[in-house]
Amino acid sequence: MTVTASIDSSRPVATLINVFTVRPERQQELIDLLAQATETTMKHRPGFICANFHASRDGQRVINYAQWESEEHYWAMRADPEAQIHMDEAATIATDVQPRLFTVASHHLRP
């Protein structure tokens, strides 16, 4: 099994968990938009670390798990007009968007 992301509670990063509610027939459209926005815009912004997109099996949710070097980097991206274009477009596909910043409080790995 290949590990593609590592969660580390010792690093002071800003973790974004954004829950999108979406109609099942638009789930893939939203994932495609988020992936394209990440490739063309988000990952080129200062402080970007990673972004991962998760599709619920029932088709009704998309979770964006992303990390930024600091909360300041995250808020600077949110204020960026080019990034805002993508966020606005995602909000037209989703029926609800709930972004929240988190700190990794604990993580556990299989030995």
PLY file of the C-alpha trace (Angstrom):
ply
format ascii 1.0
element vertex 111
property float x
property float y
property float z
element edge 110
property int vertex1
property int vertex2
end_header
0.00 0.00 0.00
1.37 3.41 -0.97
0.94 6.29 1.47
0.05 9.51 -0.36
-0.35 11.95 2.52
1.09 12.24 5.97
-0.70 13.95 8.82
1.69 15.30 11.43
0.51 16.98 14.63
4.00 18.37 15.32
3.87 20.77 12.34
2.06 24.09 12.88
0.08 24.09 9.63
-3.41 25.34 8.85
-5.60 22.43 7.81
-8.66 23.24 5.73
-11.51 20.76 5.72
-14.18 21.97 3.32
-17.37 19.95 3.08
-19.34 20.46 -0.12
-22.86 19.11 -0.45
-23.68 18.33 -4.06
-26.26 16.54 -6.16
-24.86 13.10 -7.07
-24.92 13.84 -10.79
-22.63 16.85 -10.19
-20.13 15.27 -7.79
-17.52 14.46 -10.45
-17.96 17.89 -12.04
-17.10 19.50 -8.69
-14.09 17.23 -8.14
-12.82 18.02 -11.64
-13.20 21.76 -11.00
-11.42 21.57 -7.65
-8.57 19.50 -9.10
-8.16 21.88 -12.05
-8.26 24.93 -9.76
-5.59 23.35 -7.58
-3.33 22.59 -10.54
-3.68 25.99 -12.20
-4.01 28.33 -9.23
-3.97 27.09 -5.63
-0.71 25.15 -5.64
1.09 28.19 -7.02
0.06 30.38 -4.10
2.56 31.02 -1.29
2.19 28.59 1.59
0.33 25.86 -0.28
1.29 22.37 0.95
-1.28 19.92 -0.39
-4.89 19.32 -1.38
-6.85 16.07 -1.42
-10.40 15.54 -2.62
-12.65 12.81 -1.29
-15.92 11.71 -2.90
-18.59 10.21 -0.69
-19.85 6.89 -1.93
-23.44 8.15 -1.96
-22.43 10.97 -4.33
-23.72 13.72 -2.03
-20.49 15.09 -0.55
-17.04 16.17 -1.63
-14.44 16.79 1.06
-11.46 19.00 0.38
-8.63 18.31 2.84
-5.90 20.87 2.23
-2.97 22.22 4.17
-1.30 25.62 4.15
1.93 26.62 5.91
-0.02 29.06 8.09
-3.45 30.52 8.61
-2.13 33.77 7.11
-1.24 31.94 3.89
-4.74 30.45 3.75
-6.42 33.84 4.23
-4.16 35.45 1.62
-5.26 32.79 -0.87
-8.92 33.44 0.00
-8.41 37.15 -0.73
-6.73 36.45 -4.08
-9.12 37.41 -6.95
-7.92 34.53 -9.16
-8.54 31.98 -6.40
-11.91 33.57 -5.66
-13.07 32.85 -9.22
-12.64 29.10 -8.59
-14.26 29.23 -5.17
-17.26 31.08 -6.58
-17.61 28.53 -9.38
-17.47 25.64 -6.90
-20.21 27.33 -4.87
-22.48 27.33 -7.95
-22.06 23.55 -8.34
-22.48 22.69 -4.66
-25.72 23.23 -2.76
-23.80 23.95 0.46
-20.16 24.78 1.23
-18.70 24.61 4.74
-14.99 25.49 4.95
-13.32 25.31 8.37
-9.70 25.61 9.50
-8.38 22.99 11.89
-5.25 22.14 13.81
-4.20 18.50 13.82
-4.70 17.58 17.47
-3.80 13.89 17.28
-2.92 11.27 14.70
-2.42 7.53 14.91
-0.70 5.14 12.52
-0.73 1.40 12.31
2.63 0.08 13.52
0 1
1 2
2 3
3 4
4 5
5 6
6 7
7 8
8 9
9 10
10 11
11 12
12 13
13 14
14 15
15 16
16 17
17 18
18 19
19 20
20 21
21 22
22 23
23 24
24 25
25 26
26 27
27 28
28 29
29 30
30 31
31 32
32 33
33 34
34 35
35 36
36 37
37 38
38 39
39 40
40 41
41 42
42 43
43 44
44 45
45 46
46 47
47 48
48 49
49 50
50 51
51 52
52 53
53 54
54 55
55 56
56 57
57 58
58 59
59 60
60 61
61 62
62 63
63 64
64 65
65 66
66 67
67 68
68 69
69 70
70 71
71 72
72 73
73 74
74 75
75 76
76 77
77 78
78 79
79 80
80 81
81 82
82 83
83 84
84 85
85 86
86 87
87 88
88 89
89 90
90 91
91 92
92 93
93 94
94 95
95 96
96 97
97 98
98 99
99 100
100 101
101 102
102 103
103 104
104 105
105 106
106 107
107 108
108 109
109 110
